[in-house]
Amino acid sequence: MDKILYVRNSDFNTVGANKNHVINMVNAFSKFSKISLLCPAKSKSIIKNNFNINDKVNIFNLNIGFLSSKIRIFILYFYFLFINKFDYIVTRDTFFVYLYQIFTNKKNIIFEIHDVRSEKIWSFFIKKIFKKLKYMIVISQGLKDEYVRQGFDEKKIIVLHDGVDLSKYNIERNSKKFKLKNSLNNNPVVSYVGTTNKNRDLETLFSAAKKLPKVNFLIYGSTQNYFSNYNLKNLHFMGYTSIPESIYVNSDILFAGY
């Protein structure tokens, strides 16, 4: 059975969409491999309390979540050198891959990527690390097509669509109760659930909220400083949710700006 290490430079002391994705990935890997997770967190118990992680997943946690992301990635890398007895390394962190490849010729890194960016420095790193990757995982056929168009070897790119547990959606729709619970009027509801960074194109949603005052717009995700620029009666910042299924079922329209 292969030994796999998943490395993620996110602060697992708090909940969030990208961290839920990582947990889903390691849970899936635990079904056919010996999987370990290396990430910033104060303790293993915090990770287990915040996320539904499989008991089969071995956790290496470092109490470095309070540090900047740039400092954390170096600490994660040097800690990794002490525990490196794995067949494959899986990560979404570009700079971790870059550091790894500087000091080894092994092609056992599987790099997971969810988008295509326009920044030149980012493009430089992706092209630099791709040559020595085992595989690159993308989450849609469209992403693979774009990378192939840019000259990347399609044989090294694997499409793994994000999985869905359909049993969680076996929920009775009760939009009236949902609106009352969230102090909404009887107008239609448009919801977004996920990462609230600016690259998620929430500007489009905010623009729609201005033009459609009789529609409720709900944003579920981490609070951002730029939210204060938008003070609309029909725009509601709801914070993080652990039950996105209920929101999906009871909303009239779902927004995905990426």
N, C-alpha and C positions, 0 to 999 in steps of 0.2 A: 504493500500500500504506500503510495507516494506521500511524502511529508511536504506540506505546503505552508508557507508563511505569508499572511496578508499584512502589509504595512500600510497604515493610514495616519497621516499627520493632521488629524482633527482632534479637538478637545472633547473627549468622550465623557467629561464631567457634566456636560449638558446634552440635551437631546437636539436632534436636527435631522433634516431630510437625508443629507448625504451620509450621515452616520447610520441611519436606518438601512440605507442601501448596503453599506458595508456589512452590517449584521446579517442581512438577508443573504449576501454572498457567502460569508463564512459558514452560515448555517447550511447552505446548499453544498458547499465543499465538504462539510462534515459527513455527508452521506456516502462519500466514496474515497475519502482520504483522511490522513491525520493532519488536521488544520490547526494553525495557531494564529493569533492576532496580536500584532505589536502596535500599540497606540498610546497617546497621552491620556492618563486618567489617574486619579488619586488612589484608587483601589479597584480590585476586581469586583467587589460587591457593588460599587457605584455603577459599573457597566451592566452588571446583572440586574440591578434595580431599574436602570433607565431603559434597558433594551431586552427584548425577548431572545436572548442568545442561547444556543444549544449548549448543554452541559459538556458535550464532546469537544467543544472548542477550547483549546488551551490559550490562556491569556497572558501576555507579557505587557504589563502596564507600567508606565513611567510617570511620576508625578511632576510633569513639566507643562501642564496645560496653561499655566499662567504666563509662560514665556511667549515671545513672538514666534510666528510660524517659521521664520528663517532660522532662528536659533534651534527650535525643536527638531528640524529636519536633520541637522548635524548630530544632535544627541541621539536621535533614533538610529541614524546610520552607524555611529560608533558602538552603540549598544548592540545593534544587529551583528556586528563583527564577532562579538563574544558568543552569540547563540546560533551562528550560521551553520546549521547541520541539516539544511532543507534541500529537497530536490528541485523545488520551484519557489520563486518569490512572486507574489501578485501585489500590485500597488497601483494607485491612481496618482501618485506623487512624482511628477516629472523630474524634479531635482534629485530625489532619492535614487532614481534609476541612473541619472547622470553620474552621481557619486559612485554608485556601485560599479558602473562600467569603467570608470577611471582606473580602478584597482584590480579588475579581474577581466579575463577573456571569456568567462563562462556565459553561455547564451541560455540562461535558465530563468530570465525575467519575463513575466507576462504582464504587460502594461494595459491597464483599463482606461479607456478614454470616452468621454461623453459628449464632446463637442469639437468644433473646429473654430479656432480663434484667428483673428487678423493681425495680432501683435507680432512684429518681426522677431523679437527675442524668443517668444514662445514657439514660433515656427522653426527657428534655428535649433532649439533644444529637441523638438520632436524628430526632425530629420536626423539630428546627430545620434539620438539614442536608438532609432528604429533599426539600424543596421545590425545591432547586436541583441535585439529582442528575440525571445523564443516565439512569442505571438503578441499581437495587439488585439485587445477585445474592444469592440464598439457595440453600442446598444441599438443600432438600427442599420438597415440596409443602405439607407440614404447616406449615413456617415461613411460607411465603407466605400460607397461609390465616389464620394467626394475625395477621400484619401487616395483611391486608385487613380482618379482623374489628376491628382497632383503628383503622381509618379510613384506612389508607394506600392510595394509588392503585395498583390491581392492574396497570395498564398499564405502570407503571414498575418492576415487580418481575419479575425473570427467575429461573426455577428452573434451576440447573445442578447436577445431582447429581455428587458426587465420582466421578471415573472409576476404573475398575479395569483393570489390565493382566492379563488372565486367563492369559497365557503364564507369568507368574511363579508361578502356582499349580499348574503341571504338575509337582508334586513327589510322590514316593512317600511315603505315610504310614508312619511307623515310630515309633509312640508309645512302644514299649518302649525303643528307643535314645534317644529324646528324654528320657524320664524318667531313664534312667541317666546321661545327660550332665549333667543338672541336679540330680543326687543326690536324686531323688524316689523314693518307694516306688511300688507298683503301683496306688495309689488314683487315682480320676478327677482330671482337671486342668481347672480353670477359669482362663482367661487374660484379662487386659486389656492392650491395647497402645495407648498414646497419651499425651496430655497428662495430667499428674497433679495439676493444680490442683484445689482443693476443689470447684469448681463442676461437676466430672465425676461427682459422687455416688459416689465410691469408698467412702464411709461404708457404703453398702448392701452393698458387697462385703466390707468388713471385718466387718460384722455377720453376714453369711452364713458367713464363715470361723469365727467363734466358735461358731455353731450346728452347723456341719458339720465336725468335727475330722478326719474320715476322707476329706476332699476336699482336694486341693492347690489353693491359690489363688496365681497368679503375676501380678505387676504389672510390666509393662515400660514404663519411662518415666523421666523425670528424678527424682532423689531429692529428697524434700521433708522439711522439718524435722518436720512432723506425723507422719511415718512412725514416729518413735520412740515414739509413744503405743501402737503395736500390736506386741506381742511374742508372736506365736502361732507354734507349730511348723509349722503347715500354711500359713502366709502368707509368701510369698517375694517380696522386692523385688529384681527382676532387673536394674534399670538400663535404659539405652537399648539398643535393638536395631536393627541395620541389615537384619535379615532377618525382618520380621514374617510373611512368607508361611509360613515353616517353623513358626512358632508357631501360626498359625491352623490349618494343616493337621493338626498333631499334638495340638492341644487337644481335649478332649471338649466343652467349652462355652466360648463367647466372651461376655464381658461388655461391654455398652455402656450406660453410665449416663446417657445424654443423648439 
